[in-house]
């Protein structure tokens, strides 16, 4: 059997498609499976609430809002988690989840999850908070993390 140029190109493409994602994927321990992602936390100026990105099972993330007490009377707080992918036009938000927390509902509140799919390319996440009866027009966000 004679190897043709098309067969060689197909074999190389198959090799690259399988080996490169395996070689570049982060190990589970570096991806914060089941814990707050290192460097993702943000505390407000007086320490009464904070936001965090939390890894669940290494394939999802969610936003966490911890509200201890507040002088901000009567207006609901919001938390969101965003996922962005790097593409030819820069960072693009591909997934976001939001949760409204009524005033006085102190404690820990989590958004629904967004996917974490490293094989889709470079991705990053951050958790944010905002204030308003409806979804806020502006957000205060923690740092971007993997």
C-alpha positions as CSV (number, residue, x, y, z in Angstrom):
1,X,0.0,0.0,0.0
2,X,1.3,3.3,-1.0
3,X,0.9,6.3,1.4
4,X,-0.6,9.3,-0.4
5,X,-0.2,12.9,0.5
6,X,-3.8,13.0,1.6
7,X,-3.4,10.0,3.9
8,X,-0.3,11.6,5.6
9,X,-2.1,14.9,6.0
10,X,-5.1,13.1,7.6
11,X,-2.8,11.2,10.0
12,X,-1.0,14.4,11.1
13,X,-4.3,16.3,11.6
14,X,-5.7,13.4,13.7
15,X,-2.5,13.3,15.8
16,X,-2.6,17.0,16.4
17,X,-6.3,16.9,17.2
18,X,-5.8,14.3,19.9
19,X,-2.4,14.9,21.4
20,X,-2.3,18.8,21.6
21,X,-5.5,19.1,23.7
22,X,-4.3,16.4,26.0
23,X,-0.9,18.0,26.4
24,X,-2.3,21.5,27.0
25,X,-5.2,20.7,29.3
26,X,-4.7,21.9,32.9
27,X,-4.6,19.2,35.6
28,X,-7.7,18.9,37.7
29,X,-5.8,20.2,40.8
30,X,-5.0,23.4,39.0
31,X,-8.6,24.0,38.0
32,X,-10.1,24.3,41.5
33,X,-12.5,21.4,41.3
34,X,-15.0,21.8,44.2
35,X,-13.5,24.9,45.7
36,X,-13.2,28.7,45.4
37,X,-10.9,29.4,42.4
38,X,-7.7,31.0,43.8
39,X,-7.5,34.7,43.1
40,X,-11.2,35.1,42.2
41,X,-12.5,36.7,45.4
42,X,-13.7,40.3,45.8
43,X,-14.8,42.0,49.0
44,X,-16.6,45.3,49.2
45,X,-15.0,48.2,51.0
46,X,-16.4,47.4,54.4
47,X,-16.2,43.6,54.2
48,X,-20.0,43.0,54.5
49,X,-20.2,40.9,51.3
50,X,-18.0,39.2,48.8
51,X,-18.1,37.4,45.4
52,X,-16.2,34.4,44.3
53,X,-15.9,32.0,41.4
54,X,-16.3,28.4,42.5
55,X,-15.3,25.3,40.5
56,X,-17.7,22.4,40.9
57,X,-16.7,19.2,39.1
58,X,-13.8,20.5,36.9
59,X,-16.2,21.1,34.0
60,X,-18.4,23.9,35.5
61,X,-18.1,27.1,37.5
62,X,-20.6,29.2,39.4
63,X,-20.7,32.6,41.1
64,X,-21.0,32.8,44.9
65,X,-22.2,35.8,46.8
66,X,-21.6,35.8,50.6
67,X,-23.6,38.5,52.4
68,X,-22.9,38.9,56.1
69,X,-24.8,42.2,56.9
70,X,-25.3,45.4,55.1
71,X,-26.2,49.1,55.5
72,X,-27.7,49.1,52.0
73,X,-31.4,49.1,52.9
74,X,-34.1,47.6,50.9
75,X,-32.6,47.2,47.4
76,X,-31.9,43.7,46.0
77,X,-28.4,42.6,45.4
78,X,-27.4,40.6,42.3
79,X,-24.5,38.1,41.6
80,X,-23.4,36.9,38.2
81,X,-20.7,34.6,36.9
82,X,-19.4,35.1,33.3
83,X,-17.4,32.8,31.1
84,X,-15.4,34.3,28.2
85,X,-13.5,32.6,25.4
86,X,-10.6,34.0,23.4
87,X,-11.3,34.3,19.7
88,X,-10.2,36.2,16.7
89,X,-12.0,39.3,17.9
90,X,-10.6,39.1,21.5
91,X,-12.5,38.0,24.6
92,X,-16.2,37.1,24.0
93,X,-18.7,36.4,26.7
94,X,-20.2,33.0,25.9
95,X,-22.1,32.1,29.1
96,X,-23.4,34.0,32.1
97,X,-25.7,33.2,35.0
98,X,-27.4,35.6,37.3
99,X,-29.1,35.4,40.7
100,X,-31.2,38.1,42.5
101,X,-30.8,38.2,46.3
102,X,-33.5,40.1,48.2
103,X,-32.5,42.6,50.8
104,X,-32.0,41.1,54.2
105,X,-31.5,37.6,52.8
106,X,-28.1,37.3,54.4
107,X,-25.9,34.2,53.9
108,X,-24.4,32.4,50.9
109,X,-26.1,32.5,47.5
110,X,-24.9,30.7,44.3
111,X,-25.8,31.2,40.7
112,X,-26.5,28.4,38.3
113,X,-23.4,27.0,36.6
114,X,-21.6,27.9,33.4
115,X,-19.5,25.4,31.5
116,X,-15.7,25.1,31.7
117,X,-14.5,23.5,28.5
118,X,-10.8,24.0,28.1
119,X,-10.8,22.1,24.7
120,X,-12.8,25.1,23.3
121,X,-9.8,27.3,23.8
122,X,-8.5,29.9,26.3
123,X,-11.3,30.7,28.8
124,X,-11.7,32.9,31.8
125,X,-14.3,33.5,34.5
126,X,-15.2,36.2,37.0
127,X,-17.9,36.8,39.6
128,X,-19.7,40.2,39.9
129,X,-22.2,42.0,42.1
130,X,-24.7,44.8,41.4
131,X,-27.7,46.5,43.0
132,X,-31.2,47.1,41.6
133,X,-34.8,45.9,41.4
134,X,-34.1,44.6,37.9
135,X,-30.8,43.4,36.5
136,X,-28.2,46.1,37.2
137,X,-26.9,48.2,34.4
138,X,-23.4,48.3,36.0
139,X,-21.5,45.6,37.9
140,X,-18.5,45.5,40.2
141,X,-16.4,42.4,39.4
142,X,-13.6,40.4,40.9
143,X,-10.5,39.5,38.9
144,X,-10.6,37.2,35.9
145,X,-9.4,33.6,36.6
146,X,-9.0,30.3,34.7
